[in-house]
Amino acid sequence: MPNSKKAETLCAELVAELGVTHAAADSALLVALDRFHSEAHEPAVAGAGLTPAQYMQAAVDTLRFKATLICVALLADGREADARLSWEMFIEEEIAVIERARKALPPTALLANVHAMRRIGRRLGLRDEQTDELVPGIMHSIAAGYPYRGPCQQDLSLTDILALVTPEDLTHCLRHAALVAEGRSQDAADALRRMQRGAH
């Protein structure tokens, strides 16, 4: 959690940069902190060797936290179109970062081998096109968790993290992503819990 001084600074920046009210800025900070506080208690965080406090300390300095603050503050100020645009710009920037990391992958990495990824997808009953559609989302999920990597992975770049994805990891991720895409939310939640338990 940011200390009160940092919280005041974050709110003041929102007011100055966006022209939102102090009430909207305060509300946005509470919403963002609550959202990331929930994430901090997910099993995958403990699996990465982080305490909730360590996760939060890392989170408040990420672009995703800042983007969340901006989006929620604009929504709280009644500026829905601006909120949507700011979030879309953040996502576009994230996709560009992921694409650069993907292009830097060594040829031996699983996520650099389209044929190997498709073979895994076929074993799950997915068409090649489905696998191709799901993999970018999986990479995005990995990138979202990248700033909060465990102590033993602190020196690894996003490219390094993507290069560590194993066939087993990709199988679990594809299965989960496919269930989400089919709207089978309960099955997807069960699959995610199994995947997170396996991360310990």
C-alpha positions as a Markdown table, in Angstrom:
| # | Residue | x | y | z |
|---|---|---|---|---|
| 1 | Met | 0.0 | 0.0 | 0.0 |
| 2 | Pro | 1.3 | 3.5 | -0.7 |
| 3 | Asn | 1.9 | 5.6 | 2.3 |
| 4 | Ser | -0.3 | 8.7 | 2.8 |
| 5 | Lys | 2.3 | 11.0 | 1.3 |
| 6 | Lys | 2.5 | 8.9 | -1.9 |
| 7 | Ala | -1.3 | 8.6 | -2.0 |
| 8 | Glu | -1.6 | 12.4 | -1.8 |
| 9 | Thr | 0.9 | 12.7 | -4.6 |
| 10 | Leu | -0.9 | 10.2 | -6.8 |
| 11 | Cys | -4.2 | 12.0 | -6.3 |
| 12 | Ala | -2.7 | 15.4 | -7.0 |
| 13 | Glu | -1.1 | 14.1 | -10.2 |
| 14 | Leu | -4.5 | 12.9 | -11.4 |
| 15 | Val | -6.2 | 16.2 | -10.7 |
| 16 | Ala | -3.4 | 18.2 | -12.4 |
| 17 | Glu | -3.0 | 15.9 | -15.4 |
| 18 | Leu | -6.6 | 15.0 | -16.1 |
| 19 | Gly | -8.5 | 18.0 | -14.7 |
| 20 | Val | -10.7 | 15.6 | -12.6 |
| 21 | Thr | -12.1 | 16.6 | -9.3 |
| 22 | His | -10.4 | 15.7 | -6.0 |
| 23 | Ala | -13.3 | 13.4 | -5.2 |
| 24 | Ala | -12.9 | 11.5 | -8.4 |
| 25 | Ala | -9.1 | 11.2 | -7.8 |
| 26 | Asp | -9.7 | 9.9 | -4.3 |
| 27 | Ser | -12.3 | 7.5 | -5.4 |
| 28 | Ala | -10.1 | 6.2 | -8.2 |
| 29 | Leu | -7.2 | 5.5 | -5.8 |
| 30 | Leu | -9.5 | 3.5 | -3.5 |
| 31 | Val | -10.9 | 1.5 | -6.4 |
| 32 | Ala | -7.4 | 0.8 | -7.8 |
| 33 | Leu | -5.9 | -0.2 | -4.5 |
| 34 | Asp | -8.9 | -2.5 | -3.8 |
| 35 | Arg | -8.5 | -4.2 | -7.2 |
| 36 | Phe | -4.8 | -4.7 | -6.8 |
| 37 | His | -5.2 | -5.7 | -3.1 |
| 38 | Ser | -7.5 | -8.6 | -4.3 |
| 39 | Glu | -4.8 | -9.6 | -6.8 |
| 40 | Ala | -2.2 | -9.6 | -4.1 |
| 41 | His | -4.0 | -12.5 | -2.3 |
| 42 | Glu | -4.2 | -14.8 | -5.4 |
| 43 | Pro | -2.4 | -18.1 | -5.0 |
| 44 | Ala | -0.1 | -17.3 | -8.0 |
| 45 | Val | 1.4 | -14.4 | -6.1 |
| 46 | Ala | 2.4 | -16.7 | -3.2 |
| 47 | Gly | 3.6 | -19.2 | -5.8 |
| 48 | Ala | 6.0 | -16.5 | -7.1 |
| 49 | Gly | 7.4 | -16.2 | -3.6 |
| 50 | Leu | 5.9 | -12.7 | -3.0 |
| 51 | Thr | 3.9 | -11.6 | 0.1 |
| 52 | Pro | 0.8 | -9.4 | -0.6 |
| 53 | Ala | 2.8 | -6.4 | 0.7 |
| 54 | Gln | 5.6 | -7.0 | -1.7 |
| 55 | Tyr | 3.1 | -7.4 | -4.6 |
| 56 | Met | 1.5 | -4.1 | -3.7 |
| 57 | Gln | 4.8 | -2.3 | -3.3 |
| 58 | Ala | 5.7 | -3.4 | -6.8 |
| 59 | Ala | 2.2 | -2.8 | -8.2 |
| 60 | Val | 1.9 | 0.9 | -7.4 |
| 61 | Asp | 4.9 | 1.7 | -9.6 |
| 62 | Thr | 3.6 | -0.2 | -12.7 |
| 63 | Leu | 2.1 | 1.4 | -15.8 |
| 64 | Arg | -0.9 | -0.9 | -15.3 |
| 65 | Phe | -1.6 | 0.7 | -11.9 |
| 66 | Lys | -1.3 | 4.2 | -13.3 |
| 67 | Ala | -3.5 | 3.3 | -16.3 |
| 68 | Thr | -6.1 | 1.8 | -14.0 |
| 69 | Leu | -6.0 | 5.0 | -11.8 |
| 70 | Ile | -6.5 | 7.2 | -14.9 |
| 71 | Cys | -9.3 | 5.1 | -16.3 |
| 72 | Val | -11.2 | 4.9 | -13.0 |
| 73 | Ala | -10.7 | 8.6 | -12.3 |
| 74 | Leu | -12.1 | 9.6 | -15.7 |
| 75 | Leu | -15.1 | 7.3 | -15.2 |
| 76 | Ala | -15.7 | 8.8 | -11.7 |
| 77 | Asp | -15.6 | 12.2 | -13.3 |
| 78 | Gly | -18.3 | 11.2 | -15.9 |
| 79 | Arg | -15.9 | 11.1 | -18.8 |
| 80 | Glu | -16.6 | 7.6 | -20.2 |
| 81 | Ala | -15.3 | 8.3 | -23.7 |
| 82 | Asp | -12.0 | 9.6 | -22.4 |
| 83 | Ala | -11.7 | 6.7 | -20.0 |
| 84 | Arg | -12.2 | 4.2 | -22.8 |
| 85 | Leu | -9.7 | 6.0 | -25.0 |
| 86 | Ser | -7.0 | 6.1 | -22.3 |
| 87 | Trp | -7.4 | 2.4 | -21.5 |
| 88 | Glu | -7.2 | 1.5 | -25.2 |
| 89 | Met | -4.0 | 3.5 | -25.6 |
| 90 | Phe | -2.5 | 1.7 | -22.6 |
| 91 | Ile | -3.5 | -1.7 | -24.1 |
| 92 | Glu | -1.9 | -0.7 | -27.4 |
| 93 | Glu | 1.3 | 0.3 | -25.7 |
| 94 | Glu | 1.3 | -3.0 | -23.8 |
| 95 | Ile | 0.8 | -5.0 | -27.0 |
| 96 | Ala | 3.7 | -3.2 | -28.6 |
| 97 | Val | 6.0 | -4.1 | -25.7 |
| 98 | Ile | 4.8 | -7.7 | -25.9 |
| 99 | Glu | 5.4 | -7.8 | -29.6 |
| 100 | Arg | 9.0 | -6.5 | -29.2 |
| 101 | Ala | 9.6 | -9.1 | -26.5 |
| 102 | Arg | 8.2 | -11.9 | -28.7 |
| 103 | Lys | 10.3 | -10.8 | -31.7 |
| 104 | Ala | 13.4 | -11.1 | -29.5 |
| 105 | Leu | 12.6 | -14.7 | -28.4 |
| 106 | Pro | 15.3 | -17.2 | -29.4 |
| 107 | Pro | 14.1 | -19.7 | -32.1 |
| 108 | Thr | 14.3 | -22.5 | -29.5 |
| 109 | Ala | 11.6 | -20.9 | -27.4 |
| 110 | Leu | 8.2 | -22.5 | -27.5 |
| 111 | Leu | 6.4 | -19.2 | -28.0 |
| 112 | Ala | 8.6 | -18.6 | -31.1 |
| 113 | Asn | 7.5 | -21.9 | -32.7 |
| 114 | Val | 4.0 | -21.6 | -34.3 |
| 115 | His | 4.0 | -25.3 | -35.3 |
| 116 | Ala | 4.8 | -26.5 | -31.8 |
| 117 | Met | 2.1 | -24.2 | -30.3 |
| 118 | Arg | -0.5 | -25.5 | -32.8 |
| 119 | Arg | 0.4 | -29.1 | -32.0 |
| 120 | Ile | -0.4 | -28.4 | -28.3 |
| 121 | Gly | -3.6 | -26.8 | -29.4 |
| 122 | Arg | -4.6 | -29.8 | -31.5 |
| 123 | Arg | -4.1 | -32.1 | -28.6 |
| 124 | Leu | -6.7 | -30.0 | -26.7 |
| 125 | Gly | -9.1 | -30.2 | -29.7 |
| 126 | Leu | -8.5 | -26.7 | -30.9 |
| 127 | Arg | -8.2 | -25.7 | -34.5 |
| 128 | Asp | -5.0 | -24.0 | -35.5 |
| 129 | Glu | -6.8 | -20.7 | -36.0 |
| 130 | Gln | -8.2 | -20.9 | -32.4 |
| 131 | Thr | -4.7 | -21.5 | -31.0 |
| 132 | Asp | -3.4 | -18.5 | -33.1 |
| 133 | Glu | -6.1 | -16.3 | -31.7 |
| 134 | Leu | -5.6 | -17.4 | -28.0 |
| 135 | Val | -1.8 | -17.2 | -27.8 |
| 136 | Pro | -1.6 | -13.4 | -27.9 |
| 137 | Gly | -4.0 | -13.2 | -25.0 |
| 138 | Ile | -1.9 | -15.7 | -23.1 |
| 139 | Met | 1.2 | -13.6 | -23.8 |
| 140 | His | -0.7 | -10.5 | -22.5 |
| 141 | Ser | -1.6 | -12.3 | -19.3 |
| 142 | Ile | 2.1 | -13.3 | -18.8 |
| 143 | Ala | 3.2 | -9.8 | -19.4 |
| 144 | Ala | 0.6 | -8.4 | -16.9 |
| 145 | Gly | 2.2 | -10.6 | -14.2 |
| 146 | Tyr | 5.8 | -9.8 | -15.3 |
| 147 | Pro | 6.4 | -6.9 | -13.0 |
| 148 | Tyr | 5.6 | -9.0 | -10.0 |
| 149 | Arg | 8.0 | -11.9 | -10.7 |
| 150 | Gly | 9.5 | -13.7 | -7.8 |
| 151 | Pro | 12.9 | -12.8 | -6.2 |
| 152 | Cys | 14.7 | -15.4 | -8.2 |
| 153 | Gln | 13.4 | -13.9 | -11.4 |
| 154 | Gln | 14.0 | -10.2 | -10.7 |
| 155 | Asp | 16.8 | -9.9 | -13.3 |
| 156 | Leu | 14.8 | -11.5 | -16.1 |
| 157 | Ser | 13.4 | -9.5 | -18.9 |
| 158 | Leu | 9.9 | -10.1 | -20.4 |
| 159 | Thr | 11.6 | -11.9 | -23.3 |
| 160 | Asp | 13.3 | -14.2 | -20.8 |
| 161 | Ile | 10.0 | -14.8 | -19.0 |
| 162 | Leu | 8.3 | -15.7 | -22.3 |
| 163 | Ala | 11.2 | -18.0 | -23.2 |
| 164 | Leu | 10.6 | -20.0 | -20.0 |
| 165 | Val | 7.1 | -21.0 | -21.0 |
| 166 | Thr | 7.0 | -24.8 | -21.2 |
| 167 | Pro | 4.7 | -27.1 | -23.2 |
| 168 | Glu | 2.9 | -28.0 | -19.9 |
| 169 | Asp | 2.4 | -24.2 | -19.1 |
| 170 | Leu | 1.1 | -23.5 | -22.6 |
| 171 | Thr | -1.3 | -26.5 | -22.4 |
| 172 | His | -2.8 | -25.2 | -19.1 |
| 173 | Cys | -3.0 | -21.7 | -20.4 |
| 174 | Leu | -4.6 | -22.7 | -23.7 |
| 175 | Arg | -7.2 | -24.9 | -21.9 |
| 176 | His | -8.1 | -22.0 | -19.6 |
| 177 | Ala | -8.2 | -19.5 | -22.5 |
| 178 | Ala | -10.4 | -21.8 | -24.6 |
| 179 | Leu | -12.9 | -22.3 | -21.8 |
| 180 | Val | -13.1 | -18.5 | -21.2 |
| 181 | Ala | -13.6 | -18.0 | -25.0 |
| 182 | Glu | -16.5 | -20.6 | -24.9 |
| 183 | Gly | -18.1 | -18.7 | -22.0 |
| 184 | Arg | -17.6 | -21.6 | -19.6 |
| 185 | Ser | -16.6 | -19.4 | -16.7 |
| 186 | Gln | -17.0 | -22.0 | -13.9 |
| 187 | Asp | -14.9 | -24.6 | -15.8 |
| 188 | Ala | -12.4 | -21.9 | -16.6 |
| 189 | Ala | -12.2 | -20.9 | -12.9 |
| 190 | Asp | -11.7 | -24.5 | -11.9 |
| 191 | Ala | -8.9 | -24.9 | -14.5 |
| 192 | Leu | -7.3 | -21.7 | -13.2 |
| 193 | Arg | -7.3 | -22.9 | -9.6 |
| 194 | Arg | -5.7 | -26.2 | -10.7 |
| 195 | Met | -3.1 | -24.2 | -12.7 |
| 196 | Gln | -2.3 | -21.9 | -9.7 |
| 197 | Arg | -2.1 | -24.9 | -7.3 |
| 198 | Gly | 0.4 | -26.4 | -9.7 |
| 199 | Ala | 2.5 | -23.2 | -9.6 |
| 200 | His | 3.4 | -23.8 | -5.9 |
